[in-house]
């Protein structure tokens, strides 16, 4: 099991949360302590669920919770953009980060399902034979490849 802080999805999520914290500081007082606080809490919950998914054998619950956190961030961000608290440029840049995290979580979820990690078998005999057949994966997390997001996904100028 890899250390959670070396996972590409963790790094992308951490960057997203950092950007969210900086973006919410520009909200007006009316939204800073309501929706802004909710955005921060969802971001922190996202990181916690990524940690949980990496730690446990049954990843389905933690990954589902993490995907819910991503959708709540996406919804709150859209609301703040509609309310004039986030510029269109910031909205697009943050949304690219949200989409990046969402894609990685989906890939991790699919990889976990294809390997049978979510439902470990009762006996180890057939599972070993199946695991060798399923060893190939397109998931960069499973192959140990370094993940490099597309350039310009999240910009430090936010």
Secondary structure by P-SEA (a helix, b strand, c coil): cccccccaaaaaaaaaaaaaaaaacccccccccaaaaaaaaaaaaaaaaaaaaaacccaaaaaaaaaaaaaaaaaaaaaaaaaccccaaaaaaaaaaaaaaaaaaaaaaaaaaaaccccccccaaaaaaaaaaacccccccccccccccccccccccc
